[in-house]
Amino acid sequence: MVIPRTKQCSKNNQVSRRKLRRGAALLFSMFIIAFMTLMVINVLDTTMLEMSALRNGMDYERALFLANAGVHEAAAQLEANSSWTGTITDGAYPGDDTYQATAVSGVKYKVNVTSIGVAGEVTRTIQAVIEL
């Protein structure tokens, strides 16, 4: 049996098309994997950035509260003894979550208090004048 020429040509074309499609499927799969990898990396990077900003904000506020606690501690010392001047330290200053407050005599019946709060890598300073 002799196959007509037109059918043989179309059969060869079908075989070559199948070979081309195999490569296209692999290329398409690799593209999808690369795209999904980039999306995951982007999400992780954004999450890490947000967590870092949150930690910095918390440290900033905590350092302010610690410095404020130093001022209140100095005020309590002055309330107990109006002639008291000196330094109060809570924790191993300058460490994490500590404060240091220094009271110095000012002009007539006034005491200048400088308090430093440390939380993480953030340091906040508060200056207050307490009238006796």
N, CA, C and O atoms as CSV, one atom per row, in Angstrom:
chain,resi,resn,atom,element,x,y,z
A,1,MET,N,N,0.828,-1.164,0.000
A,1,MET,CA,C,0.000,0.000,0.000
A,1,MET,C,C,0.884,1.244,0.000
A,1,MET,O,O,1.858,1.343,0.747
A,2,VAL,N,N,0.524,2.155,-0.834
A,2,VAL,CA,C,1.271,3.388,-0.988
A,2,VAL,C,C,0.480,4.516,-0.339
A,2,VAL,O,O,-0.708,4.703,-0.601
A,3,ILE,N,N,1.173,5.259,0.514
A,3,ILE,CA,C,0.518,6.383,1.176
A,3,ILE,C,C,0.638,7.588,0.265
A,3,ILE,O,O,1.723,7.920,-0.214
A,4,PRO,N,N,-0.475,8.228,0.037
A,4,PRO,CA,C,-0.385,9.421,-0.797
A,4,PRO,C,C,0.511,10.470,-0.148
A,4,PRO,O,O,0.601,10.565,1.076
A,5,ARG,N,N,1.143,11.222,-0.961
A,5,ARG,CA,C,2.134,12.196,-0.523
A,5,ARG,C,C,1.536,13.243,0.415
A,5,ARG,O,O,2.219,13.658,1.352
A,6,THR,N,N,0.376,13.663,0.223
A,6,THR,CA,C,-0.223,14.698,1.062
A,6,THR,C,C,-0.413,14.212,2.488
A,6,THR,O,O,-0.187,14.979,3.423
A,7,LYS,N,N,-0.822,12.960,2.690
A,7,LYS,CA,C,-1.010,12.439,4.025
A,7,LYS,C,C,0.331,12.262,4.736
A,7,LYS,O,O,0.421,12.503,5.940
A,8,GLN,N,N,1.358,11.851,4.024
A,8,GLN,CA,C,2.677,11.643,4.625
A,8,GLN,C,C,3.260,12.976,5.086
A,8,GLN,O,O,3.868,13.041,6.154
A,9,CYS,N,N,3.089,14.014,4.320
A,9,CYS,CA,C,3.591,15.344,4.702
A,9,CYS,C,C,2.879,15.849,5.945
A,9,CYS,O,O,3.516,16.413,6.835
A,10,SER,N,N,1.570,15.655,6.019
A,10,SER,CA,C,0.845,16.145,7.181
A,10,SER,C,C,1.211,15.337,8.415
A,10,SER,O,O,1.214,15.880,9.520
A,11,LYS,N,N,1.522,14.046,8.256
A,11,LYS,CA,C,1.938,13.219,9.377
A,11,LYS,C,C,3.281,13.696,9.915
A,11,LYS,O,O,3.455,13.762,11.132
A,12,ASN,N,N,4.227,14.027,9.060
A,12,ASN,CA,C,5.521,14.551,9.480
A,12,ASN,C,C,5.371,15.894,10.182
A,12,ASN,O,O,6.082,16.171,11.148
A,13,ASN,N,N,4.461,16.723,9.709
A,13,ASN,CA,C,4.225,18.025,10.339
A,13,ASN,C,C,3.658,17.861,11.750
A,13,ASN,O,O,4.017,18.611,12.658
A,14,GLN,N,N,2.774,16.881,11.930
A,14,GLN,CA,C,2.204,16.634,13.259
A,14,GLN,C,C,3.281,16.199,14.237
A,14,GLN,O,O,3.276,16.622,15.393
A,15,VAL,N,N,4.201,15.359,13.789
A,15,VAL,CA,C,5.280,14.880,14.666
A,15,VAL,C,C,6.188,16.045,15.052
A,15,VAL,O,O,6.572,16.153,16.217
A,16,SER,N,N,6.539,16.908,14.122
A,16,SER,CA,C,7.416,18.042,14.450
A,16,SER,C,C,6.707,19.050,15.346
A,16,SER,O,O,7.351,19.681,16.185
A,17,ARG,N,N,5.400,19.214,15.188
A,17,ARG,CA,C,4.647,20.119,16.067
A,17,ARG,C,C,4.627,19.588,17.497
A,17,ARG,O,O,4.740,20.367,18.443
A,18,ARG,N,N,4.487,18.291,17.667
A,18,ARG,CA,C,4.480,17.708,19.004
A,18,ARG,C,C,5.818,17.950,19.700
A,18,ARG,O,O,5.854,18.250,20.893
A,19,LYS,N,N,6.886,17.824,18.976
A,19,LYS,CA,C,8.206,18.063,19.572
A,19,LYS,C,C,8.339,19.516,20.022
A,19,LYS,O,O,8.910,19.777,21.081
A,20,LEU,N,N,7.833,20.451,19.254
A,20,LEU,CA,C,7.877,21.857,19.635
A,20,LEU,C,C,7.019,22.123,20.864
A,20,LEU,O,O,7.395,22.938,21.706
A,21,ARG,N,N,5.899,21.467,20.983
A,21,ARG,CA,C,5.011,21.677,22.120
A,21,ARG,C,C,5.644,21.163,23.420
A,21,ARG,O,O,5.425,21.748,24.480
A,22,ARG,N,N,6.413,20.094,23.353
A,22,ARG,CA,C,7.071,19.602,24.554
A,22,ARG,C,C,7.987,20.665,25.144
A,22,ARG,O,O,7.968,20.866,26.358
A,23,GLY,N,N,8.746,21.319,24.376
A,23,GLY,CA,C,9.636,22.383,24.839
A,23,GLY,C,C,8.858,23.583,25.360
A,23,GLY,O,O,9.283,24.229,26.318
A,24,ALA,N,N,7.741,23.881,24.749
A,24,ALA,CA,C,6.924,25.013,25.186
A,24,ALA,C,C,6.335,24.756,26.563
A,24,ALA,O,O,6.267,25.674,27.382
A,25,ALA,N,N,5.910,23.530,26.836
A,25,ALA,CA,C,5.340,23.205,28.150
A,25,ALA,C,C,6.408,23.344,29.237
A,25,ALA,O,O,6.126,23.858,30.320
A,26,LEU,N,N,7.601,22.900,28.961
A,26,LEU,CA,C,8.687,23.029,29.932
A,26,LEU,C,C,9.013,24.499,30.175
A,26,LEU,O,O,9.190,24.918,31.319
A,27,LEU,N,N,9.089,25.269,29.113
A,27,LEU,CA,C,9.381,26.690,29.243
A,27,LEU,C,C,8.279,27.416,30.012
A,27,LEU,O,O,8.568,28.272,30.848
A,28,PHE,N,N,7.023,27.082,29.737
A,28,PHE,CA,C,5.899,27.687,30.452
A,28,PHE,C,C,5.941,27.325,31.935
A,28,PHE,O,O,5.714,28.185,32.785
A,29,SER,N,N,6.223,26.080,32.250
A,29,SER,CA,C,6.329,25.646,33.655
A,29,SER,C,C,7.446,26.370,34.379
A,29,SER,O,O,7.266,26.781,35.525
A,30,MET,N,N,8.580,26.536,33.750
A,30,MET,CA,C,9.711,27.243,34.364
A,30,MET,C,C,9.356,28.710,34.611
A,30,MET,O,O,9.732,29.277,35.637
A,31,PHE,N,N,8.640,29.316,33.682
A,31,PHE,CA,C,8.208,30.702,33.854
A,31,PHE,C,C,7.278,30.842,35.058
A,31,PHE,O,O,7.433,31.766,35.856
A,32,ILE,N,N,6.318,29.935,35.191
A,32,ILE,CA,C,5.376,29.978,36.318
A,32,ILE,C,C,6.127,29.797,37.638
A,32,ILE,O,O,5.849,30.519,38.596
A,33,ILE,N,N,7.054,28.870,37.715
A,33,ILE,CA,C,7.837,28.641,38.941
A,33,ILE,C,C,8.659,29.878,39.282
A,33,ILE,O,O,8.714,30.272,40.446
A,34,ALA,N,N,9.295,30.493,38.299
A,34,ALA,CA,C,10.092,31.700,38.553
A,34,ALA,C,C,9.210,32.847,39.035
A,34,ALA,O,O,9.586,33.580,39.949
A,35,PHE,N,N,8.046,33.002,38.426
A,35,PHE,CA,C,7.121,34.068,38.828
A,35,PHE,C,C,6.639,33.864,40.257
A,35,PHE,O,O,6.603,34.819,41.034
A,36,MET,N,N,6.273,32.650,40.615
A,36,MET,CA,C,5.803,32.359,41.970
A,36,MET,C,C,6.932,32.560,42.995
A,36,MET,O,O,6.680,33.030,44.105
A,37,THR,N,N,8.152,32.212,42.634
A,37,THR,CA,C,9.297,32.427,43.523
A,37,THR,C,C,9.494,33.912,43.789
A,37,THR,O,O,9.729,34.309,44.930
A,38,LEU,N,N,9.404,34.731,42.762
A,38,LEU,CA,C,9.542,36.174,42.936
A,38,LEU,C,C,8.423,36.744,43.808
A,38,LEU,O,O,8.666,37.642,44.614
A,39,MET,N,N,7.225,36.240,43.657
A,39,MET,CA,C,6.110,36.716,44.477
A,39,MET,C,C,6.320,36.364,45.950
A,39,MET,O,O,6.059,37.190,46.825
A,40,VAL,N,N,6.788,35.148,46.230
A,40,VAL,CA,C,7.041,34.737,47.615
A,40,VAL,C,C,8.146,35.580,48.228
A,40,VAL,O,O,8.032,36.007,49.377
A,41,ILE,N,N,9.209,35.825,47.479
A,41,ILE,CA,C,10.314,36.653,47.987
A,41,ILE,C,C,9.824,38.063,48.278
A,41,ILE,O,O,10.212,38.648,49.289
A,42,ASN,N,N,8.989,38.616,47.421
A,42,ASN,CA,C,8.445,39.962,47.629
A,42,ASN,C,C,7.590,40.024,48.895
A,42,ASN,O,O,7.698,40.974,49.670
A,43,VAL,N,N,6.751,39.025,49.105
A,43,VAL,CA,C,5.898,38.998,50.298
A,43,VAL,C,C,6.764,38.893,51.561
A,43,VAL,O,O,6.518,39.598,52.540
A,44,LEU,N,N,7.761,38.029,51.542
A,44,LEU,CA,C,8.643,37.883,52.707
A,44,LEU,C,C,9.417,39.166,52.993
A,44,LEU,O,O,9.579,39.544,54.153
A,45,ASP,N,N,9.892,39.833,51.956
A,45,ASP,CA,C,10.633,41.083,52.144
A,45,ASP,C,C,9.734,42.165,52.746
A,45,ASP,O,O,10.152,42.898,53.643
A,46,THR,N,N,8.518,42.258,52.256
A,46,THR,CA,C,7.569,43.245,52.786
A,46,THR,C,C,7.233,42.947,54.240
A,46,THR,O,O,7.152,43.861,55.061
A,47,THR,N,N,7.040,41.684,54.559
A,47,THR,CA,C,6.735,41.299,55.932
A,47,THR,C,C,7.889,41.628,56.870
A,47,THR,O,O,7.667,42.123,57.975
A,48,MET,N,N,9.103,41.364,56.446
A,48,MET,CA,C,10.269,41.676,57.279
A,48,MET,C,C,10.389,43.183,57.506
A,48,MET,O,O,10.732,43.616,58.607
A,49,LEU,N,N,10.113,43.977,56.482
A,49,LEU,CA,C,10.171,45.429,56.610
A,49,LEU,C,C,9.115,45.927,57.590
A,49,LEU,O,O,9.398,46.795,58.416
A,50,GLU,N,N,7.904,45.388,57.507
A,50,GLU,CA,C,6.845,45.795,58.422
A,50,GLU,C,C,7.172,45.403,59.861
A,50,GLU,O,O,6.915,46.175,60.786
A,51,MET,N,N,7.730,44.225,60.056
A,51,MET,CA,C,8.098,43.784,61.409
A,51,MET,C,C,9.198,44.666,61.990
A,51,MET,O,O,9.173,44.980,63.180
A,52,SER,N,N,10.149,45.065,61.175
A,52,SER,CA,C,11.226,45.941,61.628
A,52,SER,C,C,10.676,47.310,62.030
A,52,SER,O,O,11.073,47.866,63.054
A,53,ALA,N,N,9.767,47.846,61.227
A,53,ALA,CA,C,9.165,49.143,61.558
A,53,ALA,C,C,8.345,49.053,62.839
A,53,ALA,O,O,8.354,49.982,63.647
A,54,LEU,N,N,7.647,47.956,63.029
A,54,LEU,CA,C,6.859,47.761,64.247
A,54,LEU,C,C,7.769,47.689,65.475
A,54,LEU,O,O,7.478,48.300,66.503
A,55,ARG,N,N,8.860,46.947,65.365
A,55,ARG,CA,C,9.801,46.837,66.483
A,55,ARG,C,C,10.413,48.190,66.820
A,55,ARG,O,O,10.545,48.530,67.995
A,56,ASN,N,N,10.784,48.962,65.816
A,56,ASN,CA,C,11.362,50.287,66.067
A,56,ASN,C,C,10.356,51.216,66.731
A,56,ASN,O,O,10.710,51.976,67.632
A,57,GLY,N,N,9.100,51.157,66.289
A,57,GLY,CA,C,8.064,51.987,66.906
A,57,GLY,C,C,7.828,51.620,68.362
A,57,GLY,O,O,7.650,52.494,69.210
A,58,MET,N,N,7.828,50.331,68.646
A,58,MET,CA,C,7.639,49.882,70.026
A,58,MET,C,C,8.816,50.312,70.909
A,58,MET,O,O,8.614,50.750,72.042
A,59,ASP,N,N,10.037,50.188,70.395
A,59,ASP,CA,C,11.212,50.618,71.160
A,59,ASP,C,C,11.185,52.119,71.415
A,59,ASP,O,O,11.566,52.574,72.493
A,60,TYR,N,N,10.735,52.891,70.423
A,60,TYR,CA,C,10.668,54.343,70.547
A,60,TYR,C,C,9.718,54.731,71.681
A,60,TYR,O,O,10.052,55.568,72.521
A,61,GLU,N,N,8.536,54.118,71.699
A,61,GLU,CA,C,7.558,54.410,72.746
A,61,GLU,C,C,8.031,53.912,74.109
A,61,GLU,O,O,7.870,54.607,75.112
A,62,ARG,N,N,8.606,52.726,74.152
A,62,ARG,CA,C,9.070,52.160,75.419
A,62,ARG,C,C,10.170,53.017,76.026
A,62,ARG,O,O,10.194,53.219,77.240
A,63,ALA,N,N,11.091,53.531,75.192
A,63,ALA,CA,C,12.160,54.403,75.697
A,63,ALA,C,C,11.581,55.690,76.279
A,63,ALA,O,O,12.081,56.192,77.285
A,64,LEU,N,N,10.542,56.223,75.663
A,64,LEU,CA,C,9.876,57.419,76.195
A,64,LEU,C,C,9.251,57.133,77.560
A,64,LEU,O,O,9.390,57.931,78.487
A,65,PHE,N,N,8.571,56.006,77.684
A,65,PHE,CA,C,7.951,55.649,78.958
A,65,PHE,C,C,9.007,55.426,80.036
A,65,PHE,O,O,8.794,55.796,81.190
A,66,LEU,N,N,10.137,54.829,79.681
A,66,LEU,CA,C,11.211,54.620,80.658
A,66,LEU,C,C,11.799,55.947,81.114
A,66,LEU,O,O,12.052,56.134,82.305
A,67,ALA,N,N,12.020,56.868,80.188
A,67,ALA,CA,C,12.545,58.182,80.565
A,67,ALA,C,C,11.547,58.905,81.467
A,67,ALA,O,O,11.936,59.579,82.420
A,68,ASN,N,N,10.276,58.760,81.162
A,68,ASN,CA,C,9.238,59.364,81.989
A,68,ASN,C,C,9.227,58.726,83.387
A,68,ASN,O,O,8.992,59.414,84.380
A,69,ALA,N,N,9.478,57.428,83.464
A,69,ALA,CA,C,9.552,56.760,84.763
A,69,ALA,C,C,10.712,57.310,85.587
A,69,ALA,O,O,10.607,57.416,86.809
A,70,GLY,N,N,11.810,57.660,84.933
A,70,GLY,CA,C,12.939,58.268,85.637
A,70,GLY,C,C,12.576,59.610,86.245
A,70,GLY,O,O,12.966,59.911,87.373
A,71,VAL,N,N,11.831,60.417,85.502
A,71,VAL,CA,C,11.394,61.717,86.024
A,71,VAL,C,C,10.483,61.505,87.226
A,71,VAL,O,O,10.620,62.197,88.234
A,72,HIS,N,N,9.567,60.566,87.131
A,72,HIS,CA,C,8.659,60.305,88.249
A,72,HIS,C,C,9.399,59.761,89.472
A,72,HIS,O,O,9.052,60.090,90.607
A,73,GLU,N,N,10.410,58.935,89.243
A,73,GLU,CA,C,11.218,58.431,90.362
A,73,GLU,C,C,11.960,59.570,91.048
A,73,GLU,O,O,12.023,59.625,92.276
A,74,ALA,N,N,12.520,60.479,90.256
A,74,ALA,CA,C,13.208,61.641,90.841
A,74,ALA,C,C,12.224,62.520,91.604
A,74,ALA,O,O,12.563,63.047,92.664
A,75,ALA,N,N,11.009,62.687,91.079
A,75,ALA,CA,C,9.991,63.485,91.773
A,75,ALA,C,C,9.612,62.834,93.102
A,75,ALA,O,O,9.382,63.528,94.093
A,76,ALA,N,N,9.547,61.504,93.121
A,76,ALA,CA,C,9.235,60.802,94.367
A,76,ALA,C,C,10.358,60.985,95.389
A,76,ALA,O,O,10.092,61.157,96.578
A,77,GLN,N,N,11.599,60.949,94.935
A,77,GLN,CA,C,12.744,61.180,95.835
A,77,GLN,C,C,12.706,62.593,96.384
A,77,GLN,O,O,12.961,62.812,97.568
A,78,LEU,N,N,12.386,63.556,95.526
A,78,LEU,CA,C,12.319,64.958,95.965
A,78,LEU,C,C,11.147,65.193,96.916
A,78,LEU,O,O,11.227,66.038,97.807
A,79,GLU,N,N,10.073,64.456,96.729
A,79,GLU,CA,C,8.940,64.592,97.628
A,79,GLU,C,C,9.292,64.065,99.022
A,79,GLU,O,O,8.849,64.616,100.030
A,80,ALA,N,N,10.083,63.006,99.071
A,80,ALA,CA,C,10.508,62.448,100.354
A,80,ALA,C,C,11.566,63.320,101.026
A,80,ALA,O,O,11.580,63.455,102.250
A,81,ASN,N,N,12.454,63.913,100.218
A,81,ASN,CA,C,13.539,64.739,100.762
A,81,ASN,C,C,13.761,65.890,99.789
A,81,ASN,O,O,14.337,65.690,98.719
A,82,SER,N,N,13.318,67.080,100.140
A,82,SER,CA,C,13.360,68.217,99.218
A,82,SER,C,C,14.779,68.701,98.930
A,82,SER,O,O,14.979,69.452,97.976
A,83,SER,N,N,15.748,68.303,99.711
A,83,SER,CA,C,17.125,68.733,99.444
A,83,SER,C,C,17.914,67.674,98.675
A,83,SER,O,O,19.120,67.822,98.473
A,84,TRP,N,N,17.237,66.610,98.246
A,84,TRP,CA,C,17.923,65.517,97.545
A,84,TRP,C,C,18.328,65.944,96.143
A,84,TRP,O,O,17.542,66.539,95.406
A,85,THR,N,N,19.559,65.633,95.794
A,85,THR,CA,C,20.035,65.738,94.406
A,85,THR,C,C,20.905,64.520,94.164
A,85,THR,O,O,21.573,64.032,95.076
A,86,GLY,N,N,20.895,64.045,92.967
A,86,GLY,CA,C,21.707,62.868,92.661
A,86,GLY,C,C,21.214,62.172,91.412
A,86,GLY,O,O,20.493,62.742,90.593
A,87,THR,N,N,21.631,60.907,91.292
A,87,THR,CA,C,21.312,60.123,90.106
A,87,THR,C,C,20.602,58.843,90.518
A,87,THR,O,O,20.984,58.187,91.487
A,88,ILE,N,N,19.574,58.504,89.775
A,88,ILE,CA,C,18.838,57.262,89.981
A,88,ILE,C,C,19.016,56.418,88.723
A,88,ILE,O,O,18.861,56.914,87.607
A,89,THR,N,N,19.341,55.144,88.909
A,89,THR,CA,C,19.507,54.247,87.769
A,89,THR,C,C,18.678,52.998,88.001
A,89,THR,O,O,18.741,52.391,89.071
A,90,ASP,N,N,17.920,52.624,87.022
A,90,ASP,CA,C,17.172,51.374,87.082
A,90,ASP,C,C,17.740,50.447,86.023
A,90,ASP,O,O,17.663,50.755,84.834
A,91,GLY,N,N,18.305,49.328,86.422
A,91,GLY,CA,C,18.917,48.395,85.484
A,91,GLY,C,C,20.378,48.745,85.268
A,91,GLY,O,O,20.925,49.623,85.935
A,92,ALA,N,N,20.993,48.061,84.344
A,92,ALA,CA,C,22.409,48.270,84.042
A,92,ALA,C,C,22.523,49.289,82.917
A,92,ALA,O,O,22.651,48.921,81.750
A,93,TYR,N,N,22.477,50.547,83.263
A,93,TYR,CA,C,22.512,51.613,82.261
A,93,TYR,C,C,23.887,51.634,81.598
A,93,TYR,O,O,24.860,51.454,82.330
A,94,PRO,N,N,24.067,51.825,80.342
A,94,PRO,CA,C,23.075,51.993,79.295
A,94,PRO,C,C,22.736,50.658,78.649
A,94,PRO,O,O,23.358,50.291,77.652
A,95,GLY,N,N,21.802,49.948,79.169
A,95,GLY,CA,C,21.379,48.669,78.605
A,95,GLY,C,C,19.978,48.757,78.075
A,95,GLY,O,O,19.408,49.840,77.943
A,96,ASP,N,N,19.435,47.614,77.775
A,96,ASP,CA,C,18.082,47.544,77.233
A,96,ASP,C,C,17.057,47.676,78.350
A,96,ASP,O,O,17.202,47.065,79.409
A,97,ASP,N,N,16.027,48.469,78.114
A,97,ASP,CA,C,14.937,48.688,79.065
A,97,ASP,C,C,15.421,49.236,80.398
A,97,ASP,O,O,15.118,48.673,81.450
A,98,THR,N,N,16.165,50.322,80.358
A,98,THR,CA,C,16.661,50.960,81.580
A,98,THR,C,C,16.423,52.460,81.509
A,98,THR,O,O,16.118,53.013,80.452
A,99,TYR,N,N,16.568,53.095,82.645
A,99,TYR,CA,C,16.548,54.555,82.655
A,99,TYR,C,C,17.565,55.057,83.664
A,99,TYR,O,O,17.980,54.350,84.582
A,100,GLN,N,N,17.944,56.305,83.454
A,100,GLN,CA,C,18.837,57.002,84.381
A,100,GLN,C,C,18.320,58.425,84.500
A,100,GLN,O,O,18.137,59.115,83.497
A,101,ALA,N,N,18.085,58.859,85.732
A,101,ALA,CA,C,17.586,60.215,85.971
A,101,ALA,C,C,18.568,60.935,86.878
A,101,ALA,O,O,19.051,60.375,87.862
A,102,THR,N,N,18.854,62.174,86.536
A,102,THR,CA,C,19.771,62.993,87.330
A,102,THR,C,C,19.042,64.264,87.745
A,102,THR,O,O,18.458,64.964,86.918
A,103,ALA,N,N,19.090,64.546,89.054
A,103,ALA,CA,C,18.467,65.766,89.588
A,103,ALA,C,C,19.564,66.718,90.024
A,103,ALA,O,O,20.469,66.340,90.767
A,104,VAL,N,N,19.477,67.958,89.557
A,104,VAL,CA,C,20.471,68.991,89.867
A,104,VAL,C,C,19.726,70.220,90.382
A,104,VAL,O,O,18.692,70.605,89.837
A,105,SER,N,N,20.258,70.825,91.427
A,105,SER,CA,C,19.626,72.033,91.970
A,105,SER,C,C,19.656,73.146,90.943
A,105,SER,O,O,20.669,73.401,90.291
A,106,GLY,N,N,18.516,73.798,90.821
A,106,GLY,CA,C,18.411,74.926,89.911
A,106,GLY,C,C,18.283,76.208,90.709
A,106,GLY,O,O,18.722,76.292,91.856
A,107,VAL,N,N,17.687,77.186,90.096
A,107,VAL,CA,C,17.468,78.445,90.799
A,107,VAL,C,C,16.382,78.254,91.840
A,107,VAL,O,O,15.579,77.327,91.732
A,108,LYS,N,N,16.345,79.076,92.800
A,108,LYS,CA,C,15.408,79.142,93.911
A,108,LYS,C,C,14.222,78.164,93.856
A,108,LYS,O,O,13.293,78.358,93.071
A,109,TYR,N,N,14.257,77.142,94.671
A,109,TYR,CA,C,13.189,76.154,94.837
A,109,TYR,C,C,12.839,75.379,93.558
A,109,TYR,O,O,11.713,74.909,93.400
A,110,LYS,N,N,13.790,75.255,92.674
A,110,LYS,CA,C,13.565,74.487,91.448
A,110,LYS,C,C,14.674,73.458,91.304
A,110,LYS,O,O,15.829,73.720,91.640
A,111,VAL,N,N,14.316,72.304,90.809
A,111,VAL,CA,C,15.287,71.232,90.560
A,111,VAL,C,C,15.148,70.817,89.097
A,111,VAL,O,O,14.045,70.559,88.616
A,112,ASN,N,N,16.266,70.758,88.408
A,112,ASN,CA,C,16.284,70.320,87.014
A,112,ASN,C,C,16.531,68.808,86.979
A,112,ASN,O,O,17.505,68.318,87.550
A,113,VAL,N,N,15.651,68.088,86.314
A,113,VAL,CA,C,15.771,66.630,86.204
A,113,VAL,C,C,15.955,66.281,84.734
A,113,VAL,O,O,15.185,66.709,83.874
A,114,THR,N,N,16.982,65.502,84.467
A,114,THR,CA,C,17.225,64.983,83.119
A,114,THR,C,C,17.153,63.467,83.207
A,114,THR,O,O,17.883,62.850,83.983
A,115,SER,N,N,16.277,62.869,82.415
A,115,SER,CA,C,16.084,61.425,82.455
A,115,SER,C,C,16.306,60.848,81.059
A,115,SER,O,O,15.840,61.397,80.060
A,116,ILE,N,N,17.026,59.734,81.015
A,116,ILE,CA,C,17.336,59.065,79.746
A,116,ILE,C,C,16.760,57.650,79.810
A,116,ILE,O,O,17.073,56.895,80.731
A,117,GLY,N,N,15.930,57.292,78.848
A,117,GLY,CA,C,15.365,55.944,78.750
A,117,GLY,C,C,15.957,55.226,77.552
A,117,GLY,O,O,16.105,55.811,76.478
A,118,VAL,N,N,16.297,53.945,77.739
A,118,VAL,CA,C,16.897,53.153,76.660
A,118,VAL,C,C,16.064,51.894,76.464
A,118,VAL,O,O,15.809,51.153,77.414
A,119,ALA,N,N,15.640,51.656,75.221
A,119,ALA,CA,C,14.917,50.440,74.851
A,119,ALA,C,C,15.422,49.992,73.490
A,119,ALA,O,O,15.290,50.716,72.503
A,120,GLY,N,N,15.993,48.814,73.439
A,120,GLY,CA,C,16.570,48.334,72.179
A,120,GLY,C,C,17.719,49.229,71.769
A,120,GLY,O,O,18.664,49.429,72.532
A,121,GLU,N,N,17.640,49.767,70.567
A,121,GLU,CA,C,18.670,50.681,70.077
A,121,GLU,C,C,18.216,52.138,70.142
A,121,GLU,O,O,18.866,53.020,69.581
A,122,VAL,N,N,17.114,52.383,70.819
A,122,VAL,CA,C,16.528,53.728,70.882
A,122,VAL,C,C,16.798,54.340,72.250
A,122,VAL,O,O,16.624,53.686,73.278
A,123,THR,N,N,17.227,55.611,72.254
A,123,THR,CA,C,17.455,56.364,73.486
A,123,THR,C,C,16.609,57.627,73.427
A,123,THR,O,O,16.658,58.372,72.448
A,124,ARG,N,N,15.834,57.862,74.481
A,124,ARG,CA,C,15.011,59.073,74.557
A,124,ARG,C,C,15.393,59.843,75.819
A,124,ARG,O,O,15.675,59.242,76.856
A,125,THR,N,N,15.403,61.160,75.729
A,125,THR,CA,C,15.784,62.018,76.855
A,125,THR,C,C,14.634,62.980,77.155
A,125,THR,O,O,14.036,63.570,76.255
A,126,ILE,N,N,14.347,63.118,78.457
A,126,ILE,CA,C,13.336,64.068,78.905
A,126,ILE,C,C,13.985,64.990,79.929
A,126,ILE,O,O,14.708,64.543,80.819
A,127,GLN,N,N,13.714,66.280,79.787
A,127,GLN,CA,C,14.183,67.262,80.776
A,127,GLN,C,C,12.951,67.889,81.435
A,127,GLN,O,O,12.007,68.304,80.763
A,128,ALA,N,N,12.990,67.944,82.756
A,128,ALA,CA,C,11.857,68.509,83.490
A,128,ALA,C,C,12.383,69.432,84.574
A,128,ALA,O,O,13.479,69.240,85.102
A,129,VAL,N,N,11.580,70.441,84.897
A,129,VAL,CA,C,11.882,71.337,86.003
A,129,VAL,C,C,10.801,71.100,87.060
A,129,VAL,O,O,9.612,71.269,86.793
A,130,ILE,N,N,11.222,70.712,88.245
A,130,ILE,CA,C,10.287,70.435,89.338
A,130,ILE,C,C,10.402,71.565,90.357
A,130,ILE,O,O,11.488,71.862,90.855
A,131,GLU,N,N,9.274,72.185,90.655
A,131,GLU,CA,C,9.252,73.255,91.644
A,131,GLU,C,C,8.890,72.644,93.001
A,131,GLU,O,O,7.950,71.858,93.122
A,132,LEU,N,N,9.669,73.033,94.015
A,132,LEU,CA,C,9.425,72.493,95.356
A,132,LEU,C,C,8.523,73.414,96.149
A,132,LEU,O,O,8.207,73.125,97.303
